[in-house]
């Protein structure tokens, strides 16, 4: 007798995340023949509807012409209109699931619902040995609420069953960062404070807060982006080589980085951080409203944050990590910049001295995925007694190197959904990682409160408040704009 088929439950199945990311990812996996045999997908939402109307809505959201792949995915889709956070809703979901093998429950919900939904599902008997829980960021609003949520989840499921998702970790270029560091003898000997001058991490978004303002006004840029995406990228740049690629080996090293972050003081908050909030400006050539106009009232929430982070360990002592993220920025860009130190002595005379630049490694995550290393090269030509130099980039882009063989650019959730179903937690965040990140972010927020640091205005369509440039320029450096 065949084993029961697996089931993927999408809580919040009619919401933005499901429609924009999760269901297109499932369609792509269906196109590639990677979904488990017999997998059923049950979307759960409060909106009225049935399976037929839900399939129609999903098809309207998915722009691609998928043909037979859509027909196959559509046959897997079901919809249940209920509130899974209530006992009767959880029981209705249990009845709809029926006999199943693996049950993956994806919480595409507001973080405030994680605990009550988990309690209801557990009491209905839906969380057992074969259940895996996938939790979207952020988990909690601060360290205390995160601990409370994690405690409720720990009562219902073992840590091995919990997959805390940060979709940045599913990006091909982020995974390539691990290969770049630990599969090449070239970089690791230089990956320290002897050769690296500083590191920049930028996550810039051009869109406004929009319909997310209720959530965003409570969390702000520091809790929405810094606590998870940016600190995860920092950990991958800064961590020590793990013993292997087993999940806990990698996550142990990331936790060590988070524990080495220097806590913020009120003095550091004034000197080493900038808060901002966008006001009316021009974005993409069109007038853009202020954040407060979108919210409909005055607000002290930051839509931009930049700060200097210090990692107090042997490898990174004295190397500043400049982090910045914001809404309504000049362009959409996510990148990591590793700025190496200049050569200790130039032999190229006054012209060469003017030309020479320190090597720079730029890891682009969006809008394009690429890794490029800038090196110095002689300018072609007959220059007499003077050698002139110029910087040239070496690109590690798979798309450029392999052309069509490099394949299409995948949605990060594709990899992560497969890893959940395979039971591989390597690219997911462990409970102590989440809590250490919150400890650091809570320290920054408390230092802001004590120092009275308020958001500075910046025009929509700009690179943030003027203080963001000053933050890095005071040390004789500049953002990679």
N, C-alpha and C positions, 0 to 999 in steps of 0.2 A: 504493500500500500504506500502510495506517495506521501511525502511529508506535506502538511498543510502549507498553503502559499503564504509568503510574507505580506505584511500590510504596512503601508506608510500613511500615517494620519497627519494631515496638515491642519493644526489648530490655527484659526485665522486664515482659512483657505481661500476666502474671497477678498482678503486684504491686499495692500500694495505689494508687500514683499513676496507673497505667493504668486500674484499675477505677473509681477515684473521680473522676478528672478527664479523662484523655485520651479514653477511650471514650465517656463522656457528651458530650464536646465534639464528637467525630466524629459522634455521633448527631444532635446539634443542627445541625451543618453539613449532614448528609444531609437532615434535615427541611427546611432552607432551600434545598436544591439547589445547595450551594456546593462540594461535593467534586468533584475533577477526574474527568472521564469515564474510566471503566474502572479507577479506583484500586483496588488490592488492599492489604489490611492483613494483614501477617503478624506475629502475636504470637509472641515467643520466650521460653521459660521453662524452668526445670529440672524443674518438676513434670510428672509423667506426665500424658498426655492427648492428645486429638486435636481436630480442628476442631469436631466435633459437641459434645463435652463442654465445650470452651472457650466456644462460643456460648451454651450453656446457663448457664454460670457468669456470663458477661457480662450476659445478660438478667436474671438474678437480682439483679445489682448495680444495674442501671439501673431505677429505680423508675417512670419515666414510661411512660405508655401511648403508644407511638410508632407503632403500627400498621404501615402500609406502609413508613414510614421505617426501622423496625427490620428489616423483611424485606429491604429493600435493603442496609442496612449488614451484616446477618448474611450475606448472599450474598458480601460482600467479605472476610469474616473467615476467616483460616486460623490454625492454631496449629502450632508446631514445638517439640517437647520436646527441648532440647539445651542444651549449655553453649557459648555463642558465644565465650567466651574461650579455648577450646581449638581446635587446628587442625582436628580432625575435626568439631567443632560449627560452625565457620565454613564449612567445606566443605559441610556439610549445609544450611546456610542458603543458600549460593550455589546449590546444586541446587534448593532450593525456590523461590527467586526466579526462576530461569530467565531468559528474555528479558524485559527491562524497559527502560523509558525512564528517567525520573527515579527515583532511589532515595533515599528519606529514611530515615535510621537514627536512631531516637530512643533515647537512653541513659537509660531510666528505671531506673537502676542505682545502686548505691553508688558514690561517687566513686573508691573504691580500685580499682574494676574498669575505669575508663575506659581506662587505658593498656594493660593486657593484652588487653582486648577489641579495642581499636583495632589493636594489632599483629596479632592473629589475623585480623581482617577484612581488613586490608591485605595480609597474606601470601596470603590466599585470593583476592585480586584483586577484592574487593567495593567498594573505595574508588577510584573512578575519576572522570573529568570530570563525570559526571552524578550524583554522589553528594553528599548533604548530610548533615552530622552535627549532631544536636541534643543538646546537653549540659545536663543539669540542674545547678543549683547544689547545693552549693558545689563548685568545681573546686579540689581540693586541700584541705589542712587548714591550710596556712600558705603564705607566699610561695615557699619553696623547693619544696615538693611541688606547688604550682600550676605553677611553671615547668617542673618535670619532666613533669607531665601534658601541659601545653601543647606541650612540645617533642616528645613522642611523637606527638601529634595533628598537629603541623606537619609531621612527616616523612611522614605519610600523606595529608594534605589541605592545600590552600591555605586561607588565612584566609577567603577569600570563601565557602568551602564549610562553614565552621564557624559554627553558630548556638548561642551560649551563652544559655540561656533564664533569664529572671527573670520569673515570671508576673505580678508586680506591674505590669510595664511594659505588659501587655496589658489592664489594667483601663481602662475607659472614662474614669473620673474622672482617672486619672493622665495619660492623653492630653489630657484637657480642661485640665489644668494648663498644658500648652504653649500651647493655644489662648487660655486666660485671660491668660497673660503677654504673648504676642506678637501677638495679634489685637485687642487692646484698648489704645487710647491712654491709658486711665484708669490702668492699673496700672504699666506699665513705668517711667514717670518716678518713681514712688514706691518701686520695688523695690530699695532700697539702704539703707545705714546712716543716711541722713538722715531717713528716714521710718519705718523698721522698728526696733522695740525688740528683739525676739527672735523666734526660730522654735522651735516644738515639733514633734517627730515621735514619735508613739506607735504601737507595734504590740503590742497586748495580746491575749493568748489565754487563754481560760478552761479549755481542756482540759489534762489531765495529759500527761506525756511518753508514757506507755503503752508500746505494743509497740516504739516507736522508741528505747528507752532505750539499747541498745547503741551505736547511732550517736550519739545525743544526748550520752551521757556522755563521748564522745571530743571532741565539738565544742563543746557548751555554747551559751548564748544568743549570745555574741559572734560565734562563727563560723557559727552556724546562721542568724541573722537580721541582725545588724548588718553583717556583711561584704558582704551582697548587697542584700536588700530595703531596709534603712534607708539605706544609703549611696547607693543608686540614687535613692530619693526625695529625699535631700538634694541630689544633683547636679541633679535637675530643678528644684528650687526655686532653687538658687544659680547655675546656669550662666549665662553670657553669651548674648545672642541669637546663634544660629548664622546663617550666611550664607543658608542655606536648610534644607529638611527632608531633604536627602540624608543617608544613614546616617552617613557619616564626618563631615559637618559637625556633626551633633548630638553624636556620640560624642567628637569632638575637644574640644568645650566641657565635656563631663562629665569628661574626663580632667584638664582644667585645674583643675577644682574639687578633685578628689582630690589633685592635686599641691600644692594650696594649703592643705590641712588641716594645722593645727599639730600636730607630733608630740607625743605624750604623754611626759612625764618622770615619774620616781617621785613627785616633789612634786605634779604635776598629777593623778597617779593617786589620791592620797589625798584631794585637794581637789575634783577635778572628775569623779569617777566613783564608782559604787556597784555592788557585786556582791551578788547575793542568791540564795537557794535556798529553795524553798517547804517548809514543814513542815506538819504536820497542821492542818487547819482545816475550814471549811465552804465548799463551792462549790455554787452553785445550790440552796441549801437542804439539802444532804446532806453528811454527813461525808466529808472528803477525806483521803487518806493523804499522808504526806510523800514527797518525791522519793526519799530514801534507802530508804524502805520499798518503793517501786516497783522500785528498782534491786536491792535485796536486800543492800546493804552500804553502809558509809560512803563518801561521795563528796565531792570538793572542786569539783565542776562547778557553775557558776552556771546557774540557770534564769531569772535576771533580771539585766539590766544597764541602768544609766542613766549617761549621761555628758554633759558639756558639750564640744561641739566648736567650734573657732574656725577660720574661714576667713581666712587672711591675704592678702587682696587689697584693692584699692581699694573695691570695691563693698560688701564685708561686714566690713571692719575694725571690730572692736569690737562686733559683733552676735553674741551667743551662740546656738548651736544646741543645744537640749536634746533629747537622744534617750533613749528608754526602750523596752524590750521585755521581755516576760516570759511565762512559763507560769503557769497557775492564778491568773490575775488576777481582779479583781472583775467585769469584764465584757469581752466581746469587742469590741475597737475598734481600728481603724487610721485615723489621722487626721494631717493636717498643719495646724498652727495658725500663721498669720502674724499676729503681734501688732504693730500699728502703735503709734507713739509718741502720747502724749497731745497735745492742742492746747497750743501754747506759752503761751496765756493764756486764762483763762475770763472771759467777760463776764456770766455768768448769776447772780452773787451767791451767797450761802451755800447756798441750796437747789439751785441748778443745779450748783454745785461738787460737792455731795454726790452728785448723780445722774449726772454726766457720766462716761462710760467711753471709753477709747481704742478706736478701730475695730479689729475683729478679723476676719480671713478664716479660715474653717475649711473644710478640704477633707477630707471623710469618704470613706473607701474601703470600710470594712466596719464593721458589718453592713449599712449602707445606703450608697449612693453619693450624695453631695450636695456642693454648694459653697455656702456661705452667708457673707454679709458683714454684720457687725453695724454699724449706723450709729445715731447719736443722732437722736431725734425729739422734738418737743414733746408732752408729755402732753395729751390732750384735756381741756378743762374750763376753768372760770373761776377762775384762780389769783390774782386780784388783781394786786399789783405784782410777784409772783414768778413767773418762768417755770420750770416743772418739766419735766424731761427724762426720756426713757426710751429704752433701746436696743431696736431692732427689726431682725430679720434679713431680708436680701434673699436669697432662695433661687434658686440656678441649677440646681435639680434638673430633669433632663429628664423624669423620671417625673411630677413634680408639674406641670410646665409643659405637657407634651404628652399626659398621660394614657395611654391605650392606644397612641397614636401613638408614644410614647417607646419602645415595644417592650419585650420581656422583658429582664431583666438577663442578659447573656451570661457564660459562664465565660471567664475571661481567656485560657485556652488555645485557645479557638476562633479568636480573632484571630491568635494566634501560630502555630498550626498552618497556617493559611492563608498567613501571611506566609512561612513556610519554603517551602511548596510554590510560592509565587510568586517566591521568591528575593529577598525584601525584608528586609535585615538591620537596618533602622532601630531596631526595638524590641528588639534583642538586644545583648549585651554583648561588646565587643571584648577581645582578649587583654590589651592594656595597661590597660584599665579594671579587669579582674579583678586584675591584679598590683598596680596602685596601691592598690586597696582592701585587698588583703592586706598591703601595706606598712604602711598605717595601723593595721590591726587587730593585726598582729604587734607594732607599737610599743606599743599599749595593753596587750597581754598581757605583754610584757616589762617594762613599767613596773609592772604589778601584781605580777609576780614579784619585782622588785627592792624594791618598797615593802612586800611581804608583805600585799597586799590580799586578804582571804579573803571568801567569800560570807557575807553576813549573813542570818539566818533571817527569813522573813516567812510569815504564815499563808496557807494556800491560801484563795483567795477575797478577798484584799486587794489593795491597789495597790502592793505591794512593801515592801521594808524602810523603816523610818522615815527612813533617810538619804537616800532618793530625794526625799522632800519637802524635806529640808534642802538638798539639792543646788541646787534652784531658789529656795528661799525665802531663802537667804543673800543673794541679789541683789535681794530685794524683789519677786520675781515668784512665780507659782504655776502649777501644772499645770492644764490645762483639764479638770478632773474635774467 
